[in-house]
Amino acid sequence: MSGNENTTAQQSVVDDLYAESVHWHLNTGEETIHAKRMGGYWRNIKWLSAAVWIIFFIGPYFQWGDRQAVLFDIPNRQFHILGITILPQDFWMLSLTLLFFALLLAVATALAGRVYCGFFCFQTVWTDVFTWLEDKLEGSPQKRRKLEKAPISFSKVRIKVTKHILWLVISVVTGISFVAWFYDVFDLWRDLFTLQASAVAYGTIALFTAGTYVLAGYMREQACFWLCPYARIQGVMIDKTTVVPTYDFHRGEPRGRIKKGQPEEERTTGDCVDCKQCIAVCPTGVDIRHGQQEGCIMCALCIDACDEVMVKIGRPKGLIRYESYEALEANKKPQPLYKRPRVWIYAAIMSAAVMGIAYGLTSLAPLELKVIHDRQPLFVLQSDGSIQNKYTLKILNKMTEDLSVKVSAQGLEGLIMVDEDQVTTARRGKVTARTVFLRVPKELLTAETSPVKFTVQGEYDGQQLEGSRDSVFIGPKR
């Protein structure tokens, strides 16, 4: 292509951009934002990150043995995660897990801004899917605005009804998928179709259906502006070293439109041609050129839009790019991560949380035992001269089936357990209490308190299970 032909092609592209720019303006909350959809590197990253949510829909269908692989069985107070069953007594690990993810969010925000909002948040992902369907059915943003203002017709009703049916289907499936994590998924589908599901299940599905339909279909960016607290606290979580989508004002200003026939070497404006494509693709309708704003979810789509324009007009990409304000203002390299104190603090707390979770998971025992010594009275002198202590044993069975267990005690010479051969049935997922009496001949006691150890033993699927707990045996003062 000759130089004149290349200039003519660039000018045609610029004319198209300016003709389109009249449709784009800042979001003032008075009308629906219809963002332009275009491909690019960050758009692909956005789809890949959103694909993580597929596990939300298909996860409940995976099986582990004879049950759902991951099932939060609230009625029975059991959390099944693959081969691990977590009971209320182990919920301290849930606290550590929540702490880990909270800090992970804080670390991600401190390093790269609202990447969770832009790439992983369910509101962002579901809105993106809903608007993708809208774009496929109703066309480009200009066509969608024209369709909204058009009078009622068969074509308009057909398109709108189809769109809302698809939105409702996604919303209903979202609600069912959420409940399926707490209700065996195959039982759930059966009970839903036979109308045997509980009112809680139906109510939760209805709530999630309505919430998804309204938030992703209608409120969209308004949920980010007015409902989400994260937008309001991000200001204290980022600083000038945080790498965020940023407009390079050094290079872009003064912005100005391309003048027809003006040679590049005579240009007095910056690289920004004021085409407003960065506003056009923004799902919240903000202008990145005004700096960081509450409405910016940092999805980086403005980077794709700007890079595409720069390529078309023959200027370098990166006018809008991921960069820290420190590096942009001082024109220097960003501060290394290892020199940021809060990164070390976050990392230390997260590491402690991970180690705690790992310890908890590796130390989970299928049988746990607690021993409570009876204090009224502390001991009883029997007619045969022996000293008797009373204990209440609480046996926690974390298995998915009832288990027959035998209790034993050791630690003192001459120690006898009353009804030692008695077998106790430990109920699955519950605490089973049993009263135990220990006797020791008085002459064999050498101290007022002596250590004893209780043990419960059972067998499950050919495997010996055991739990133990230390206690004391109390006798008269010497």
Secondary structure as the mmCIF struct_conf table of DSSP 4:
data_model
#
loop_
_struct_conf.conf_type_id
_struct_conf.id
_struct_conf.beg_label_comp_id
_struct_conf.beg_label_asym_id
_struct_conf.beg_label_seq_id
_struct_conf.end_label_comp_id
_struct_conf.end_label_asym_id
_struct_conf.end_label_seq_id
HELX_RH_AL_P HELX_RH_AL_P1 GLY A 3 SER A 21
TURN_TY1_P TURN_TY1_P1 VAL A 22 HIS A 23
BEND BEND1 GLY A 29 GLU A 31
HELX_RH_AL_P HELX_RH_AL_P2 TYR A 41 ALA A 50
HELX_RH_3T_P HELX_RH_3T_P1 ALA A 51 TRP A 53
HELX_RH_AL_P HELX_RH_AL_P3 ILE A 54 ILE A 58
HELX_RH_3T_P HELX_RH_3T_P2 GLY A 59 TYR A 61
STRN STRN1 GLN A 63 TRP A 64
TURN_TY1_P TURN_TY1_P2 GLY A 65 ASP A 66
STRN STRN2 ARG A 67 GLN A 68
BEND BEND2 ALA A 69 ALA A 69
STRN STRN3 VAL A 70 ASP A 73
TURN_TY1_P TURN_TY1_P3 ILE A 74 ARG A 77
STRN STRN4 GLN A 78 ILE A 81
TURN_TY1_P TURN_TY1_P4 LEU A 82 GLY A 83
STRN STRN5 ILE A 84 ILE A 86
HELX_RH_3T_P HELX_RH_3T_P3 PRO A 88 ASP A 90
TURN_TY1_P TURN_TY1_P5 PHE A 91 PHE A 91
HELX_RH_AL_P HELX_RH_AL_P4 TRP A 92 ALA A 112
BEND BEND3 GLY A 113 ARG A 114
HELX_RH_AL_P HELX_RH_AL_P5 VAL A 115 VAL A 115
HELX_RH_PI_P HELX_RH_PI_P1 TYR A 116 PHE A 120
HELX_RH_AL_P HELX_RH_AL_P6 PHE A 122 GLU A 138
BEND BEND4 SER A 140 SER A 140
HELX_RH_AL_P HELX_RH_AL_P7 PRO A 141 LYS A 149
BEND BEND5 ALA A 150 ALA A 150
HELX_LH_PP_P HELX_LH_PP_P1 PRO A 151 ILE A 152
HELX_RH_AL_P HELX_RH_AL_P8 PHE A 154 ALA A 180
TURN_TY1_P TURN_TY1_P6 TRP A 181 PHE A 182
BEND BEND6 TYR A 183 TYR A 183
HELX_RH_AL_P HELX_RH_AL_P9 VAL A 185 PHE A 193
TURN_TY1_P TURN_TY1_P7 THR A 194 LEU A 195
BEND BEND7 ALA A 197 ALA A 197
HELX_RH_AL_P HELX_RH_AL_P10 ALA A 199 VAL A 214
HELX_RH_PI_P HELX_RH_PI_P2 LEU A 215 MET A 219
TURN_TY1_P TURN_TY1_P8 ARG A 220 ARG A 220
HELX_RH_AL_P HELX_RH_AL_P11 GLU A 221 GLN A 222
HELX_RH_PI_P HELX_RH_PI_P3 ALA A 223 LEU A 227
TURN_TY1_P TURN_TY1_P9 PRO A 229 PRO A 229
HELX_RH_AL_P HELX_RH_AL_P12 TYR A 230 ILE A 233
HELX_RH_3T_P HELX_RH_3T_P4 GLN A 234 VAL A 236
TURN_TY1_P TURN_TY1_P10 MET A 237 MET A 237
TURN_TY1_P TURN_TY1_P11 LYS A 240 THR A 241
BEND BEND8 THR A 242 THR A 242
STRN STRN6 VAL A 243 TYR A 247
HELX_RH_AL_P HELX_RH_AL_P13 PHE A 249 GLY A 252
HELX_LH_PP_P HELX_LH_PP_P2 GLU A 253 GLU A 253
BEND BEND9 PRO A 254 PRO A 254
HELX_LH_PP_P HELX_LH_PP_P3 ARG A 255 ARG A 255
HELX_LH_PP_P HELX_LH_PP_P4 ARG A 257 LYS A 259
TURN_TY1_P TURN_TY1_P12 LYS A 260 GLY A 261
HELX_RH_3T_P HELX_RH_3T_P5 GLU A 264 GLU A 266
BEND BEND10 THR A 269 THR A 269
BEND BEND11 ASP A 271 ASP A 271
HELX_RH_AL_P HELX_RH_AL_P14 GLN A 277 VAL A 281
TURN_TY1_P TURN_TY1_P13 PRO A 283 THR A 284
HELX_RH_3T_P HELX_RH_3T_P6 ILE A 288 HIS A 290
TURN_TY1_P TURN_TY1_P14 GLU A 294 GLY A 295
HELX_RH_AL_P HELX_RH_AL_P15 LEU A 301 ILE A 313
TURN_TY1_P TURN_TY1_P15 GLY A 314 GLY A 314
BEND BEND12 LYS A 317 LYS A 317
BEND BEND13 LEU A 319 LEU A 319
STRN STRN7 ILE A 320 SER A 324
HELX_RH_AL_P HELX_RH_AL_P16 TYR A 325 ALA A 330
TURN_TY1_P TURN_TY1_P16 ASN A 331 ASN A 331
BEND BEND14 LYS A 332 LYS A 332
HELX_LH_PP_P HELX_LH_PP_P5 LYS A 333 PRO A 336
HELX_RH_3T_P HELX_RH_3T_P7 LEU A 337 LYS A 339
HELX_RH_AL_P HELX_RH_AL_P17 PRO A 341 THR A 362
TURN_TY1_P TURN_TY1_P17 SER A 363 SER A 363
BEND BEND15 PRO A 366 PRO A 366
STRN STRN8 LEU A 367 HIS A 373
BEND BEND16 GLN A 376 LEU A 378
STRN STRN9 VAL A 380 LEU A 381
TURN_TY1_P TURN_TY1_P18 SER A 383 ASP A 384
BEND BEND17 GLY A 385 GLY A 385
STRN STRN10 SER A 386 ASN A 397
BEND BEND18 MET A 399 GLU A 401
STRN STRN11 LEU A 403 GLN A 410
BEND BEND19 GLY A 411 LEU A 412
TURN_TY1_P TURN_TY1_P19 GLU A 413 GLY A 414
STRN STRN12 ILE A 416 MET A 417
TURN_TY1_P TURN_TY1_P20 VAL A 418 ASP A 421
STRN STRN13 VAL A 423 ALA A 426
HELX_LH_PP_P HELX_LH_PP_P6 ARG A 427 ARG A 427
TURN_TY1_P TURN_TY1_P21 ARG A 428 GLY A 429
BEND BEND20 LYS A 430 LYS A 430
STRN STRN14 VAL A 431 PRO A 441
HELX_RH_3T_P HELX_RH_3T_P8 LYS A 442 LEU A 444
BEND BEND21 ALA A 447 GLU A 448
STRN STRN15 THR A 449 TYR A 460
TURN_TY1_P TURN_TY1_P22 ASP A 461 GLY A 462
STRN STRN16 GLN A 463 ILE A 474
#
